Amino acid sequence: PCIFPIKVMGPADSPLEQVVTDICCRHAPDLDTSVAVTRRASRNGKWLSVTVQVTATSKPQLDAIYRELTAHELVVYAL
């Protein structure tokens, strides 16, 4: 297992942070959202970047997280 940062970007005027944490918690149930989630708004406030530090246990786990994130309508980019 290792700590793996997942960065997601989407509209700032949406519930993006909650969507991202819900998806990540489904695949990494031990995720402590109080310390593992950071957010940053763009300079003009139009976009929001949410970074989640997930304890990755396997490649299929990360693949499942990315698949679900990229399929969500609020997610513009997932890195």
C-alpha positions in Angstrom: 0.0 0.0 0.0 1.1 3.6 -0.7 -0.4 7.1 -0.4 -1.6 8.1 -3.9 -2.8 11.6 -4.6 -5.8 11.9 -6.9 -6.6 15.4 -8.2 -10.0 16.2 -9.7 -11.1 19.5 -11.3 -14.6 20.8 -12.0 -16.9 23.8 -11.7 -16.6 25.7 -8.4 -20.3 26.3 -8.1 -21.1 22.6 -7.8 -21.0 19.9 -5.1 -17.7 18.6 -6.6 -15.9 18.1 -3.3 -18.7 15.9 -1.9 -19.0 13.9 -5.1 -15.2 13.2 -5.2 -15.0 12.2 -1.5 -18.1 10.0 -1.8 -16.5 8.2 -4.8 -13.1 7.8 -3.1 -14.7 6.6 0.1 -16.6 3.9 -1.7 -13.3 2.4 -3.0 -11.1 3.3 0.0 -13.3 2.9 3.1 -10.5 3.7 5.5 -10.2 7.2 4.0 -10.1 10.0 6.7 -11.6 12.9 4.8 -10.7 15.4 7.5 -7.0 15.2 6.6 -6.9 13.5 3.2 -8.9 16.0 1.2 -7.7 19.5 0.2 -9.4 22.0 -2.1 -8.2 25.0 -4.1 -10.3 27.4 -6.2 -8.9 28.9 -9.3 -7.9 32.6 -9.4 -11.1 33.7 -10.9 -13.2 31.3 -8.8 -14.7 29.5 -11.8 -13.0 26.1 -11.2 -12.3 24.0 -8.1 -9.5 21.5 -7.7 -10.0 18.7 -5.1 -7.0 16.5 -4.1 -7.6 13.3 -2.2 -4.7 11.3 -0.6 -5.9 7.7 -1.0 -4.1 4.7 0.5 -3.9 2.6 -2.7 -3.8 -1.1 -2.2 -4.0 -2.2 -5.9 -4.0 -1.1 -9.4 -7.6 -2.3 -9.9 -8.7 -0.2 -7.0 -7.2 3.0 -8.6 -8.6 2.0 -11.9 -12.1 1.8 -10.4 -11.7 5.2 -8.7 -10.6 6.8 -11.9 -13.4 5.1 -14.0 -16.1 6.3 -11.6 -14.6 9.8 -11.3 -14.2 10.4 -15.1 -17.8 9.1 -15.7 -19.3 11.7 -13.4 -20.8 14.8 -15.1 -19.2 17.3 -12.7 -15.6 16.1 -13.3 -13.8 17.9 -16.0 -10.3 16.4 -15.3 -9.0 13.6 -13.1 -5.3 13.3 -12.7 
